[in-house]
């Protein structure tokens, strides 16, 4: 990513995303996990049924942080500028 793009990402408040390492997992596998993992129930549904899995175990398998507070800096919507509120609404 160019420095100009990195600056824009940081200015939007998403600089932390640049620290996520690239995953060495095929995108089809990630899509299947995303579509079949039921986060509220910690359950992975497969063609053979379903089984319980902890987010930490899934994170360890993929090499990512999948436990704890992933977003320690919360956004206070009331304190945002009008421009930032528009960006927030788009997401």
N, C-alpha and C positions, 0 to 999 in steps of 0.2 A: 504494500500500500504506500502511496506517495505521502510525503510529509504533510502536504496540503490536506489530503483526505484524513490523515491521522488527527490533524488539528480540528477538523470539522467534527469528527467522531468524539473527541475529547470535549469540545465545546457543547455538544448535545448531551453530555453526561454519560456517554457509553464507553469511556476510555477503558474501563475494566474489562470489556469484552476483548480487547486486543491482547490480553494476557492469557486467554484460553488457548492452550496448545492445540495444534492441528491433530485431529483424531486419525488414527491409522485403521479405521474401520470403514468398510464399504458403505456407501450411502444407502444402499438397499437394506442392509442389516439395521442401520440406525432408524430408517423409516419403519421397518417392521416392529422394532422395539418401541418406538414412539406410538405407533398405532395400537399396539397390543398390551402395553404396560398401563395398568389402571392405578394411577398414583394414589388416590384416596384409599385404596384397598391394599396397596403394595402387592399387587398380583399381576403375574405375567400370563396371558392367555396364549396357548399354543394350539396346534392342530391335534394334540394329544390330550388336551384338557388345560388345566391351569395350575399354577403353583405360586406360593408366597415367596417373595424375594424382597430383601431389604434394599432401599435405595443405595446404601453404602456398598453393598455387594455388587450391585450393578455399576456403580461408579468405579469401584476397584477393577472390575473387568474391563471397563472402557478407558480407565486411566484418567478419570475426571473427578472433581469434587462434587459429590452428589448428596452430601449430608451437611448439616449445620445451616447457618444463616447465609444463604447465597447472595443476598442483597442487604448488606449491613447499613447502607446509607439509603434511608427511605425518602421518598419525595413527598413534601407537604404541598399538596395541590393549591392550597390557599395562598402560599407564598410565591407561586410562580408568576412570571410576567404574562401578559396576555398572549404574546407570541409563543412562549413556552407552553401555555395551556392548550394552544391550538395543536402544537406538536404532540403533546400528551394525549389529546383526544384522538389523534390519528392512529396512535398505537392501541 
